[in-house]
Amino acid sequence: MTITAEQNLMRIAVATWSRRRVGGVEEYLTGLIPALRAAGHEVMLWHEVDEPADRDPIPVPQEVPLIGAGNVGTDVALQALRKWEPDIIYAHGLLDLDVEKKVLEVAPSVAFVHGYAGMCISGGKTFTRPTVIPCVRVFGWPCLLHYFPHGCGGRSPVTMWRQFRQQQDQLSALGRYHAILTHTDYMRGQLVKHGLPAEVVVFPVPSPSAGPAKRPAR
């Protein structure tokens, strides 16, 4: 059987935490969405929040539907996503794990992993004491023993424990995706070490015009 280009076209729901151009993830989506449309795919941008307000929105072609849980409510946004009937969810990091789980129930899902969510208590994957070096440990309970001696985060044990549990949940959430993509062989290696098969899709990310804004904590 011959497969034509038309048969490969899909309805792709791009899911992310913010509609605003906060940092590298959003710069990637700024180039990705028009490219998917130019290739003939139907695309929706589904996001949790429309903030921070002082950042420009991700520009999208006029024909791309925008659905924001922060604007219409999570239940309404999820209903709109189901009604659109995507062939695939292409996720780039969501804040609320309960919302993420419901999004993944709508259609087969692919995660693009841009950072160390689920692989580090603080997300930085870096020891700062006695010198600044990358952390190569596999995330788990022994990380709690390194958190304070190696300056992995702040000084609050309450915050340390809260973030540890959040990252445990995030790692579990990544395991629910049908496929995982990332942008470098190094990141792929980190994911594989954590039991998550991943493939590399290289992409250029232009430097944001403004410095990155802080992503809100869960």
Beta strands, then each sheet from edge to edge (+ up, - down):
strand 1: 11-18
strand 2: 42-49
strand 3: 66-68
strand 4: 88-91
strand 5: 109-113
strand 6: 126-127
strand 7: 133-134
strand 8: 179-182
strand 9: 199-200
sheet 1: 3+ 2+ 1+ 4+ 5+ 8+ 9+
sheet 2: 6+ 7-
end
